[in-house]
Amino acid sequence: MPADLFEGAVVRVRLRDQIAAVQREIGMRRTVYPRRVQSGQMKQAAADREIAAMEAVLDTLREVEAGAADEPAETRDAR
């Protein structure tokens, strides 16, 4: 796929897909970061901070999702 295929395009990603992507990212970090800490490539505090940041992102997205569930369907569908 050419690198400029989506250049300048607005790509919309559904909220549930964003949540799933963040969940996958957290899982990947929980797998990869311990190895990076063990090898000295990363400090444990940095690994903990980075995972906590992504968990906060997930919490925020879930809050947005919960708020969206309270909206009328026509408002949600317009997104």
C-alpha positions in Angstrom: 0.0 0.0 0.0 1.5 3.3 -1.0 2.5 5.5 2.0 0.5 8.5 0.6 -2.7 6.6 0.0 -4.4 8.3 2.9 -2.4 11.5 2.9 -4.7 14.4 3.8 -7.6 12.1 4.3 -9.6 12.0 7.5 -9.8 8.4 8.8 -12.6 7.8 11.2 -12.2 4.9 13.6 -15.3 3.7 15.6 -15.1 4.1 19.3 -15.4 0.3 19.9 -12.5 -0.3 17.5 -10.4 2.3 19.4 -11.1 0.5 22.7 -10.1 -2.8 21.2 -6.9 -1.3 19.8 -5.9 0.1 23.2 -6.7 -3.2 24.9 -4.4 -4.9 22.4 -1.7 -2.3 23.0 -1.9 -2.8 26.8 -1.5 -6.6 26.3 1.5 -6.1 24.0 3.1 -3.7 26.5 2.6 -6.2 29.3 4.3 -8.9 27.2 7.1 -6.8 25.8 8.1 -4.4 28.6 9.2 -7.0 31.1 11.7 -8.3 28.5 12.9 -4.7 27.9 13.3 -4.1 31.6 15.2 -7.5 32.0 17.5 -6.6 29.1 18.2 -3.1 30.6 16.5 -1.3 27.6 13.9 0.2 29.9 13.5 1.1 33.5 10.7 -0.6 35.5 9.3 2.8 36.5 9.1 3.9 32.8 7.4 0.6 31.9 4.9 1.0 34.8 4.2 4.6 33.8 3.7 3.8 30.1 1.3 0.9 30.9 -0.6 3.2 33.4 -0.9 5.8 30.7 -2.5 3.4 28.3 -4.8 2.1 31.0 -5.9 5.7 31.6 -6.6 6.1 27.9 -8.7 2.9 28.0 -10.6 4.2 31.0 -11.3 7.5 29.2 -12.6 5.7 26.1 -14.8 3.6 28.2 -16.2 6.7 29.9 -16.9 8.2 26.5 -18.5 5.0 25.4 -20.8 4.9 28.5 -21.7 8.6 27.9 -22.5 7.8 24.3 -24.8 5.0 25.3 -26.9 7.7 27.1 -27.4 9.7 23.9 -30.3 9.3 21.5 -29.6 6.8 18.7 -29.7 9.5 16.0 -27.0 11.5 17.8 -24.7 8.4 18.1 -25.3 7.5 14.4 -24.3 10.9 13.3 -20.7 10.4 14.5 
